[in-house]
Amino acid sequence: MEQGTFEYHETLRLFVLVAATVGAILPSIYSLSHGIYEVFPFFYLLPIILVIYFYPRYGVLYSLCMGLIFIGLVYYYSSPNAERLAVATVWFAIFIVIGVVASSYANRLKNEAMKIQKMFENSQDGLFCFDRKTRKLVEINTTCTRMLNYRREDLIGRDISVIWPSGSELPAFLTDTEESSTAGRLEVSLVARDKTPCRCLLQVILTSQNLVLCSAFDIKKQRIADEEIHRTLEDLERQVRERTAHLERINEEIREKIQKRWQPETTPPMKNSNDESIQRGQD
């Protein structure tokens, strides 16, 4: 569907551009051949502007071609008149200047738009943009569609209630965005494709006219990650306590062994030699 729409718009652009180009050249031939020299130069401005708008990269080249066609026609039909040739040369320079300046500015804007588009698509946060008046989704990035288990083409042009049911949160949010260009963070419940709630932290990034750009951060995943970290820390703490207790027991056993090893041995008392002699005599 998107491919067909793109081809349709591209064909329409080419048709408008060709019509504007022919509409500039044919009146020039008619005017020059009938002695009308004041009006036809302005016909060249429209196709130059259209090319700069549709195809900024080719603006300078197209302006040069149109300028050469213009000055060639003037030289062909008005070669004896030096004044007309001078005016035609000035117009040729004007066409080139318009093409260079406008194309440079248009290319710069296009590059900035492409950078913003890449940042939007590659953002780690879920981003979506909707029209505040019509409540239609205008754009949504891959992170947000993955979070809600949708495809991008399934949401573009749909009412925002598809992912954000019209409860008490949405009207209050729209009222806040109308009163201020930015709104504070709001914990809301979006709805995934399978109708399961997805608790998110929502924040307005930008409002322009009726368009509202929002970021949605999945709190559930963050909570799961926090719980995993908490359990890991508790497990590490338990292991440290067990290891410490084990080392304390080993230390106590080693201390007891050392004490037993270095304890002085008790010797039995020595008998008197006289007592031994008497004992032998009696025997």
HUSULNOR-V588693 format. One record per residue. N is the residue number from 1. RES is the residue in three letters. D_LAST is the distance of its C-alpha to the last C-alpha in Angstrom with 2 decimals. Layout:
BEGIN
n={N | N}
res={RES | RES}
d_last={D_LAST | D_LAST}
END
This chain:
BEGIN
n={1 | 2 | 3 | 4 | 5 | 6 | 7 | 8 | 9 | 10 | 11 | 12 | 13 | 14 | 15 | 16 | 17 | 18 | 19 | 20 | 21 | 22 | 23 | 24 | 25 | 26 | 27 | 28 | 29 | 30 | 31 | 32 | 33 | 34 | 35 | 36 | 37 | 38 | 39 | 40 | 41 | 42 | 43 | 44 | 45 | 46 | 47 | 48 | 49 | 50 | 51 | 52 | 53 | 54 | 55 | 56 | 57 | 58 | 59 | 60 | 61 | 62 | 63 | 64 | 65 | 66 | 67 | 68 | 69 | 70 | 71 | 72 | 73 | 74 | 75 | 76 | 77 | 78 | 79 | 80 | 81 | 82 | 83 | 84 | 85 | 86 | 87 | 88 | 89 | 90 | 91 | 92 | 93 | 94 | 95 | 96 | 97 | 98 | 99 | 100 | 101 | 102 | 103 | 104 | 105 | 106 | 107 | 108 | 109 | 110 | 111 | 112 | 113 | 114 | 115 | 116 | 117 | 118 | 119 | 120 | 121 | 122 | 123 | 124 | 125 | 126 | 127 | 128 | 129 | 130 | 131 | 132 | 133 | 134 | 135 | 136 | 137 | 138 | 139 | 140 | 141 | 142 | 143 | 144 | 145 | 146 | 147 | 148 | 149 | 150 | 151 | 152 | 153 | 154 | 155 | 156 | 157 | 158 | 159 | 160 | 161 | 162 | 163 | 164 | 165 | 166 | 167 | 168 | 169 | 170 | 171 | 172 | 173 | 174 | 175 | 176 | 177 | 178 | 179 | 180 | 181 | 182 | 183 | 184 | 185 | 186 | 187 | 188 | 189 | 190 | 191 | 192 | 193 | 194 | 195 | 196 | 197 | 198 | 199 | 200 | 201 | 202 | 203 | 204 | 205 | 206 | 207 | 208 | 209 | 210 | 211 | 212 | 213 | 214 | 215 | 216 | 217 | 218 | 219 | 220 | 221 | 222 | 223 | 224 | 225 | 226 | 227 | 228 | 229 | 230 | 231 | 232 | 233 | 234 | 235 | 236 | 237 | 238 | 239 | 240 | 241 | 242 | 243 | 244 | 245 | 246 | 247 | 248 | 249 | 250 | 251 | 252 | 253 | 254 | 255 | 256 | 257 | 258 | 259 | 260 | 261 | 262 | 263 | 264 | 265 | 266 | 267 | 268 | 269 | 270 | 271 | 272 | 273 | 274 | 275 | 276 | 277 | 278 | 279 | 280 | 281 | 282 | 283}
res={MET | GLU | GLN | GLY | THR | PHE | GLU | TYR | HIS | GLU | THR | LEU | ARG | LEU | PHE | VAL | LEU | VAL | ALA | ALA | THR | VAL | GLY | ALA | ILE | LEU | PRO | SER | ILE | TYR | SER | LEU | SER | HIS | GLY | ILE | TYR | GLU | VAL | PHE | PRO | PHE | PHE | TYR | LEU | LEU | PRO | ILE | ILE | LEU | VAL | ILE | TYR | PHE | TYR | PRO | ARG | TYR | GLY | VAL | LEU | TYR | SER | LEU | CYS | MET | GLY | LEU | ILE | PHE | ILE | GLY | LEU | VAL | TYR | TYR | TYR | SER | SER | PRO | ASN | ALA | GLU | ARG | LEU | ALA | VAL | ALA | THR | VAL | TRP | PHE | ALA | ILE | PHE | ILE | VAL | ILE | GLY | VAL | VAL | ALA | SER | SER | TYR | ALA | ASN | ARG | LEU | LYS | ASN | GLU | ALA | MET | LYS | ILE | GLN | LYS | MET | PHE | GLU | ASN | SER | GLN | ASP | GLY | LEU | PHE | CYS | PHE | ASP | ARG | LYS | THR | ARG | LYS | LEU | VAL | GLU | ILE | ASN | THR | THR | CYS | THR | ARG | MET | LEU | ASN | TYR | ARG | ARG | GLU | ASP | LEU | ILE | GLY | ARG | ASP | ILE | SER | VAL | ILE | TRP | PRO | SER | GLY | SER | GLU | LEU | PRO | ALA | PHE | LEU | THR | ASP | THR | GLU | GLU | SER | SER | THR | ALA | GLY | ARG | LEU | GLU | VAL | SER | LEU | VAL | ALA | ARG | ASP | LYS | THR | PRO | CYS | ARG | CYS | LEU | LEU | GLN | VAL | ILE | LEU | THR | SER | GLN | ASN | LEU | VAL | LEU | CYS | SER | ALA | PHE | ASP | ILE | LYS | LYS | GLN | ARG | ILE | ALA | ASP | GLU | GLU | ILE | HIS | ARG | THR | LEU | GLU | ASP | LEU | GLU | ARG | GLN | VAL | ARG | GLU | ARG | THR | ALA | HIS | LEU | GLU | ARG | ILE | ASN | GLU | GLU | ILE | ARG | GLU | LYS | ILE | GLN | LYS | ARG | TRP | GLN | PRO | GLU | THR | THR | PRO | PRO | MET | LYS | ASN | SER | ASN | ASP | GLU | SER | ILE | GLN | ARG | GLY | GLN | ASP}
d_last={129.42 | 128.57 | 129.75 | 133.09 | 133.53 | 132.80 | 135.35 | 137.92 | 137.52 | 137.61 | 140.82 | 142.33 | 141.51 | 143.08 | 146.17 | 146.63 | 146.12 | 148.62 | 151.13 | 150.80 | 151.18 | 154.27 | 155.56 | 155.38 | 156.93 | 159.84 | 161.21 | 160.97 | 163.15 | 165.61 | 165.77 | 166.25 | 168.86 | 170.82 | 170.60 | 167.97 | 165.53 | 163.99 | 161.85 | 160.11 | 157.43 | 155.67 | 155.16 | 152.56 | 150.25 | 149.28 | 147.91 | 146.06 | 144.37 | 143.54 | 141.86 | 139.84 | 138.73 | 138.01 | 136.83 | 135.95 | 134.83 | 138.35 | 140.26 | 141.13 | 142.19 | 144.31 | 145.94 | 146.83 | 148.38 | 150.38 | 151.52 | 152.70 | 154.57 | 156.17 | 157.30 | 158.41 | 160.67 | 162.13 | 162.80 | 164.39 | 166.71 | 167.34 | 167.21 | 170.44 | 169.30 | 167.01 | 166.31 | 164.99 | 162.86 | 161.36 | 160.58 | 159.03 | 156.82 | 155.63 | 154.85 | 152.93 | 150.78 | 150.27 | 149.04 | 146.53 | 145.24 | 144.85 | 142.97 | 140.59 | 139.81 | 139.55 | 137.50 | 135.04 | 134.59 | 134.35 | 131.77 | 129.65 | 129.80 | 128.97 | 125.93 | 124.67 | 125.24 | 123.28 | 120.36 | 120.35 | 120.55 | 117.56 | 115.54 | 116.53 | 115.57 | 112.28 | 111.04 | 107.55 | 108.84 | 111.14 | 114.70 | 117.83 | 121.33 | 123.75 | 127.18 | 127.00 | 130.42 | 130.33 | 126.51 | 126.54 | 123.73 | 125.14 | 122.11 | 118.41 | 115.80 | 113.37 | 110.30 | 111.96 | 113.23 | 109.80 | 108.22 | 110.69 | 110.72 | 114.46 | 116.70 | 118.87 | 122.13 | 121.14 | 121.13 | 123.90 | 126.89 | 125.02 | 124.73 | 121.65 | 120.79 | 119.55 | 116.41 | 116.67 | 117.74 | 120.22 | 117.98 | 117.81 | 116.27 | 119.15 | 122.05 | 120.10 | 119.22 | 122.87 | 123.94 | 121.46 | 122.71 | 126.30 | 125.52 | 123.41 | 123.19 | 119.41 | 117.22 | 113.63 | 110.85 | 111.00 | 108.48 | 110.53 | 110.01 | 111.83 | 112.21 | 111.26 | 113.19 | 111.06 | 111.67 | 108.13 | 108.00 | 107.02 | 106.02 | 107.31 | 107.73 | 111.46 | 113.20 | 116.79 | 117.09 | 120.86 | 124.03 | 127.38 | 130.45 | 129.40 | 126.51 | 122.92 | 120.03 | 116.62 | 113.05 | 110.63 | 106.87 | 104.72 | 102.29 | 100.45 | 99.31 | 98.28 | 96.28 | 94.58 | 93.73 | 92.42 | 90.27 | 88.88 | 88.07 | 86.47 | 84.32 | 83.32 | 82.31 | 80.29 | 78.52 | 77.75 | 76.44 | 74.18 | 72.84 | 72.19 | 70.27 | 68.17 | 67.49 | 66.57 | 64.13 | 62.58 | 62.19 | 60.64 | 58.01 | 57.25 | 57.03 | 54.60 | 52.36 | 52.41 | 51.59 | 48.52 | 47.29 | 47.79 | 45.90 | 42.90 | 42.93 | 43.08 | 40.61 | 37.62 | 34.21 | 31.34 | 28.11 | 24.59 | 23.17 | 21.06 | 17.54 | 17.17 | 15.59 | 14.37 | 12.52 | 10.80 | 9.90 | 8.63 | 6.43 | 5.10 | 5.25 | 3.73 | 0.00}
END
